[in-house]
Amino acid sequence: MPAPWQRDGARGAPQAERARARPLVIDLSALWAGPLCAHLLGLAGARVVKVESTRRPDGARFGPTPFYDLLNAGKQSVALDFGTPEGRERLRHLVECADIVVESARPRALLQLGLDAASLVEALPGLTWVSITGYGRSGPGANWVAFGDDAGVAAGLATATGRAAGTPLFCGDAIADPLTGLHAALAALASWSQGGGQLVELALRDVVAHALAFAQPAEVAGVRGGRDAWEVVVGTRRERVAPPRSRSPRERARPLGADTDAVLRELGISC
């Protein structure tokens, strides 16, 4: 049985004996949830290769540098021109070399590049494919664009956190993204440790809905405070809300395409 926050897609053949002691992760994702998943896999010992389009790199590269570095430092960087047959062929070869693929694209986007996740899982023994979407790979929302805030609202988070104030409230900054990144890394490791051969589907909305399904306190909590300080009040108890603390990146992320030639040569892919 899959966990309540994930859906099992296509199944392929697991691989009892692995060619590598540590999994090779091909990270095709962008922005937050997928890169966080791949980052956590790297911290767990995986080798992570981040693959981007030369025409449309990860949009987070153009945002705050510490945020991008925090999620992508330690990954090798491969950049390919997905608009050419050669670029798409090299992309497919990279996927065929992977133990784990992490992606956060709408299904039709990868199909346009010649990558069918279900078919690849069925054809490549031991492959774990982690697909992160906003609202699932099937159904009316399969190709909807999603961000952490709207997916959280769709799951009911704004309503749940706004009960004390009497009006819907956002909780955190796009909190569906880090929640899903954490769950995706767990799912990827679990699949890989069991031999792979699985398409693991996670939707931002579903992960938040799972978090909201936990038992709520019997007493209604109130929130007090203002711009600089907040506290949660439950009955006679008061808990001050700690201010946010950011982690510092261990190092800088690799420049776009810095490792393209080296990675392709090592994996026997024509440059």
C-alpha positions, 0 to 999 in steps of 0.5 A: 500500500502506498503512503496516503500522501503519494500515489503509485504509478507504473511498475517495472522490474526491481533490481536486486543487485545494484551496479553502484553503491550509491544511487545516481540521481538525475534531477530534472526539477526546478524551483523548490520541491524537486530540488529540495528532494534531490538535495536531501538525497545528496545529503543521504549519500547519493550522487546528484546531477542537475540537468537543465535546459540551456534555453530555459534553466531553473528559474531559481537561478535568477532569484536570491543566490543563497536560496539557490545555493542551499538547494543545489550546492553539491550537485553536478551541473549538466546543461543541454539544448532540449530544442535539438534532437542531439540534446533530447537524445543525450537527455534520454541517455542520462535518464537511462543511466539513472537509479532515481529521476526527480522531476517536477514538470507537467506530464505533457512537458516531458512527453514533448521531449520524448520522455514517458515516465511510465514507459521508462519505468517499465523498460528500465529495471530498477529505475525509481521515477519521482514525479512531483506535480501540483494536482496529480498526473491524471484528472482535470488538474494534470497539466495545471501550473501550480505553486506552493501557495495555491496548492496549499489553499486547494488542500484547505490549509488557509482555511485551517490556519485562519480558524482562530482569526475568522478569515483564511490565512496563509501559513508559511511561504509556499509551504506545500513545496518544502513539505512535498520535497521532504516527502518525495525524498523519503519516497525515493529512498524507500523505493530505491532501497527496495530495488526500484522499478516504480513511478512514485507520484506526489502532488503538492495538494495531496501532501498538504491535505495529508498534513492537515488530516492529523488530529487537531487539538481539542481546544481552539488556539488563538493567535496574538501579536503583530509585526515583530512578535507572535504567540499562540494561545491555547487555554491558559498556555502561551507559546511564543512563535520563534522567528524564522532562521535560515540555513547557510549554504555549505558552498556555491552551486555549480555554474550552469553546464559546468560539468556537462562534458565531464559527466557525459564522457564518464557515462559514455554519452556522446558529446 
